[in-house]
Amino acid sequence: MTVFFKTLRNHWKKTTAGVCLLTWGGHWLYGKHCDNLLRRAACQEAQVFGNQLIPPNAQVKKATVFLNPAACKGKARTLFEKNAAPILHLSGMDVTVVKTDYEGQAKKLLELLENTDVIIVAGGDGTLQEVITGVLRRADEATFSKIPIGFIPLGQTSTLSQTLFAESGNKVQHIIDATLAIVKGETVPLDVLQIKGEKEQPVFALTGLRWGSFRDAGVTVSRYWYLGPLKTKAAHFFSTLKEWPQTHQASISYTGPAERPPSGAEETPPRPSLYRRILRRLASYWAQPQDALSPEVSSEVWKEVQLSTLELSITTRNSQLDLTSKEDFMNICMEPNTISKGDFIMLGSKKVRDPRLRAEGTECLPASRCALLLPEGTGGFFSIDSEEYEAMPVEVKLLPRKLRFFCDPRRRAEMLQSWPSEQLRSQLPGRAGFDWCPPSGGRRDIPTLRGWKRAGPCSLPTADGRLLGCVLSCLWPSWEGPAFPPPCPVSRLLHGCCCSMSSGSHLAGSSSLLGLRNICGVSVFSRG
């Protein structure tokens, strides 16, 4: 033992190198072990879905995977086969993997694709853009675009994954989360930009279009690979030596946001219960007759802006998805060309990792359509979903909620946390003591007063504007919201019980509430 320690002391350089190597090897083996545990747990979770019984007349769900083996510097195929493929096969789906050999092949293959229930994209932003462009260029895109799409982020740039899945520093965990989201079946609607040049067929994008100095400097980062972590700053520094300030001139015409139609307008709602049908009939019977409205003539108002900007970006709101919004629009952002070189270098190095960042003083315009006109002789390139296209005059149109993507249920719950919608919240009277009931299972969420609690499930269709207005008119006599029709029998009964309770006759109010509950099963308020 003494000889052993003496040898280590005499050869301390080799000893230090050996300890470092063993430490690194142990850490690497431990990471591989943790990744295997993640894969095993995910496969066990997917097998639960695969073991579920299906009706005899139902067919197995068919999934078509478009895999780009060249993504992630040629590692995409290995990443898919080790982390995603076992989960898909164990889930019970009939999986067909199509490997693309060259750029643009996915667009052509989508024109011939038939009989699939799920489309899965395994690659980066470029592969995803090819697939959605192929889907929306089809002659039957109106029906084919309703097929849900899954995205497995395998590329170096996977911008959409930040919206659909929870953030994770572990690549294996990120791929597993994306694959399990497809198995679980939760979907969210995403906006699409249709970008059309003067001659070519339209290109479709989920993130947006960028044109300017930050984009031009970002594509040169790989040239300075030998500088290591300083390569992004070096690319932007050398960009400032060519010309400063870097100004891009253009003219853009646009129209304002479009009102979002009700979410149930496209799908046939389920047949309401008997109580709801009776209440709606009563409400419409006692409502004031409305004059027939002449059809409105929709006239789009176009506005024109002359640009002198450092960078122009036309982006969707998919990166900050709001499922409760009442308007559909894209953002036209013009970054000022007055920032200093130091700010350009610092902000540019951050925008390489997160293109959503904006310089201070950036002007953003909401629009549903726009036309970008460039001066003659303008060179350069656009970046459309991280893919390079020659700069030219283009027309950009927003296709709101055009495609449905599989999403992590946790991320979807976060998107729905802004409850209720801001439009309904702004219409409610701003009284002290007003509060909202948080969503709870099996209960209709309607406004209540502090100190009162709901005493049962609600069968009253409070989402209907007329009946909700009757309830609010009875609870708040000073209601200044939208005009509502004369109260129906339900609202008169509710008004009577509210007046009785406010006047001190608790017994009379309770009997009225009991009668209301017996009629329609509406949730009543009891003193807490």
MOGI-V585365 format. One record per backbone hydrogen bond with DSSP energy under -1.0 kcal/mol. CO is the residue of the C=O (numbers start at 1). NH is the residue of the N-H. Records with the same first field share a line. If there is no record, write none. Layout:
BEGIN
CO = NH + NH
END
This chain:
BEGIN
1 = 5
2 = 6
3 = 7
4 = 8
5 = 9
6 = 10
7 = 11
11 = 15
12 = 16
13 = 17
14 = 18
15 = 19
16 = 20
17 = 21
18 = 22
19 = 23
20 = 24
21 = 25
22 = 26
23 = 27
24 = 28
25 = 29
26 = 30
27 = 31
28 = 32
29 = 33
30 = 34
31 = 35
32 = 36
33 = 37
34 = 38
35 = 39
36 = 40
37 = 41
38 = 42
39 = 43
40 = 44
41 = 45
42 = 46
43 = 47
46 = 50
47 = 51
55 = 58
61 = 94
62 = 117 + 118
63 = 96
64 = 120
65 = 98
66 = 122
67 = 100
68 = 71
71 = 76
72 = 75
75 = 79
76 = 80
77 = 81
78 = 82
79 = 83
80 = 84 + 85
84 = 88
85 = 89
86 = 90
87 = 91
89 = 92
94 = 63
96 = 65
98 = 67
102 = 105
104 = 108
105 = 109
106 = 110
118 = 64
119 = 150
120 = 66
121 = 152
122 = 68
123 = 154 + 155
124 = 128
125 = 129
126 = 130
127 = 131
128 = 132
129 = 133
130 = 134
131 = 135
132 = 136
138 = 141
140 = 143 + 144
141 = 145
143 = 146
144 = 147
148 = 119
149 = 406
150 = 121
152 = 123
157 = 125
159 = 162
160 = 163 + 164
161 = 165
164 = 408
170 = 174
171 = 175
172 = 176
173 = 177
174 = 178
175 = 179
176 = 180
177 = 181
178 = 182
179 = 183
180 = 184
181 = 185
186 = 407
188 = 405
190 = 403
192 = 399
193 = 205
194 = 397
195 = 203
196 = 395
203 = 195
205 = 193
207 = 316
208 = 385
209 = 314
210 = 383
211 = 312
212 = 216
213 = 217
214 = 218
215 = 219
218 = 221
220 = 223
221 = 224
222 = 225
224 = 227
225 = 228
227 = 230
228 = 231
230 = 234
231 = 235
232 = 236
233 = 237
234 = 238
235 = 239
236 = 240
248 = 309
250 = 307
251 = 373
252 = 305
253 = 371
254 = 303
255 = 368
258 = 328
262 = 265
273 = 277
274 = 278
275 = 279
276 = 280
277 = 281
278 = 282
279 = 283
280 = 284
281 = 285
282 = 286
303 = 254
305 = 252
307 = 250
309 = 248
310 = 213
311 = 335
312 = 211
313 = 333
314 = 209
315 = 331
322 = 325
326 = 260
328 = 258
330 = 367
331 = 315
332 = 365
333 = 313
334 = 363
335 = 310
340 = 344
341 = 345
342 = 346
343 = 347
344 = 348
345 = 349
346 = 350
347 = 351
348 = 352
350 = 354
354 = 357
359 = 362
363 = 334
365 = 332
367 = 330
368 = 398
369 = 255
370 = 396
371 = 253
372 = 394
373 = 251
375 = 378
380 = 391
382 = 389
383 = 210
384 = 387
387 = 384
389 = 382
394 = 372
395 = 196
396 = 370
397 = 194
399 = 192 + 402
403 = 190
404 = 149
405 = 188
408 = 412
409 = 413
410 = 414
411 = 415
412 = 416
414 = 417
417 = 419
421 = 425
422 = 426
429 = 431
431 = 434
433 = 450
435 = 448
440 = 443
448 = 435
449 = 452
451 = 528
453 = 526
460 = 462
461 = 464
464 = 468
465 = 469
466 = 470
467 = 471
468 = 472
469 = 473
470 = 474
471 = 475
472 = 476
476 = 479
488 = 492
489 = 493
490 = 494
491 = 495
492 = 496
493 = 497
494 = 498
495 = 499
496 = 500
497 = 501
498 = 502
499 = 503
500 = 505
504 = 506
505 = 509
506 = 510
507 = 511
508 = 512
509 = 513
510 = 514
511 = 515
512 = 516
513 = 517
514 = 518
515 = 519
516 = 520
517 = 521
524 = 455
526 = 453
END
